[in-house]
Amino acid sequence: MKVEEWNIEEVKPYENNPRNNDDAVEATANSIKEFGWQQPIVVDKDGVIIVGHTRLKAAKKLKLKQVPVTVAEKLTDEQVKAYRLADNKTGELGGWDFDLLNSELEDLTSIDMSDFGFDTDDIDIDNLFEDSENEEKPKVDTLTWPNRSIEISDEEVAILERLYSNWQGGEQAKTFVEWLGDSKI
């Protein structure tokens, strides 16, 4: 992979980008300030972004003149379109091991992780998903979708109610479910 420095004006956003990434721009800009560029923007042979729309917006927010770019020259038009979608979707599929996350966050003493979207003021990560191996949570109800059912406990209802209250207090450009999906909990 060859990484080149391009003038920021040469990088063209994909006009049909289906990803809503505005909420991630500030955290991405903070990441670039703190850690530098560790991932280039990936463009097609015409300079149109395949992967890295949020990084480009962050670079513009930081008023950068140049950005690192790699050109995916060997991808077909169909592969470019598929990669653009796959890159965003695969990031949604992962989850957190909250015990390990909490341990990692506790080890960070000189870096404010709220700059990168971790909001520990709203949610107490220590107690969010505490489970006792021998104790089963009381079942309250079952949430049901066409292909899945989830049992939900009193504690989980309380967590959802607290999250819903936080959502109501902020901007409501997104539905509650969209907001939950974008949150960094």
N, C-alpha and C positions, 0 to 999 in steps of 0.2 A: 504494500500500500504506500503510495507516494502522497505526502502531505505538502500542500503548497500554501503560501500566504497570498490571499486575494484581497483586493480592495473591496470593502463591504458593499459598494454599489454594484459590483459584478455578480453578487449572489442574488438569485431571483427566487422569491417565495413561490411555491406551487399554488396557483390560484384556486384550486379545488381542494386544498388541504382540509380534511374533515375533522381534524383535531382542534379542539378549543384549548389553547394553551396559555391564554393571557394570565391566568392565576399563577402560573409557574414561572413567569418571566423574572420577577424580583428575586425569587430564591435562586434561579439559575444565574442571574447577574451576580448575586452574592457568592455563589460557588465559583464563578470565573474569577472574581476579585480575590477570593481566599486561596484557591488552588491552582489558578491559571487554566489554560486550555489543555484539557486532558483527552478530549474527544473532538475531532474535527467535524465540520459540517460536511455531509455527503451530498454531492450534487450529481446530476446526470450530465451527459456530454454537452448540453446546452446551458449549463450553469444553473439549472432549476433544482431547488432543494428536494432531495429524497428524504433525508433524515437530518434534522437540526433546525427546524423552524423556531423553536423556543430559544435555542442558542443564538440564532441571528437576532431575534427580538431583544435578547439580553445584551448582545454586543452593541446594538443601536442605543439601548438605554444607557450603556456605559460610554457611549460616544466614541467607540473604537473605530479606527480607520481601516484596519485590516483584520481578517479572520482566517483561521486555518481551514483548509478545504481539501477534500479528496474527491476525485472524480471517479464515479463507478462506470467506467467506460465499457465494461464487458457485459453489462446487464441489458437484456432486451427491454422494449417499452413495457411489456407485460410484467416482467420481473421488477422493473422500477416501481410500477404501481403496487405490486404485491408487497415488495419490501417496505415501501412507505407505510402501508397499513400494518404489516406484520410487526415492524419495529415498535409502533405505538401499542398494539394489542398485547404483545408479549410482556410489556412492562406492567400491564394491568393484571396479569395472571398470577403474579407472585403475591405472597402475603408476608406477614411478620411473625417471627417467634418473639413474643413480647418479653419473655424473660431475658433472652439474649439481647434484644434491642435495649432494654432497660440497663443491662450490664454495660453495653457499649456506650450508651449515653452517659452513664455515671463516670466512666473513665475519661470523658472529655471535660477538662477543667478550664481550658483557655479559649475554647471555640464555642460561640453561642449558636447552638444548633437551631434555634428558632429562626435564624437568618436563612435557613434552608428548608423551612416549612414544617419543622417539628414544633408542635404547639403543646408543650407539657403543662401549660397553665390551665387549659380547658379540660384535660384528661389526666387523671392520675394513673400513669402507666403501671406503677407498682400494684395497684389494686384492680385494674381494669378487667383482667381475665384470670384472677387468682382462682385456682381450682384445688380442691382437696382430692387426692387420689381415692380416698375411701368414702368420700361424701358426694352423693349425686345431687345436682341442683334440682329443686322442685320444678316440675314442668308446669308452665302456666297455660301455654297454648301452642299451636302449630301454625307457622306461616307456610302457606302452600302456593307454589307456582305450578305451571303445567307439568314440569318434569322434576320438581324437587319439593321436598317438605323439610322444614327446619323447626325443631323444638326450641322454644324460647322460655327462659327462666325469669323469675321475678327480678333477679339482679340484672339480667340483660335488658329487660323492659326499662328498668331505672336508667341504665346507661343510654339507651336509645332516647328516653325522655330528656336526659341532660343534653345529649347531642342536638336533639330537636330544638331545645331552648337556645342553645348557642347559635344554631342556624337562624332562628327567628330574630336574633339580635343583630345579625349582620346583613350584608347585601343579599337580596333574594333574586339575583339574576338567574340562579340555577334552582332546580327543584331540590328538595331535601335529599332525594336519592342520588342525584348528580353530585351534590355537594359532598355527601358521604363518600362517594366513589373517588372524588378528587382529594379527600382529606388524607393527611399523612399519619393517621393513627395506626 
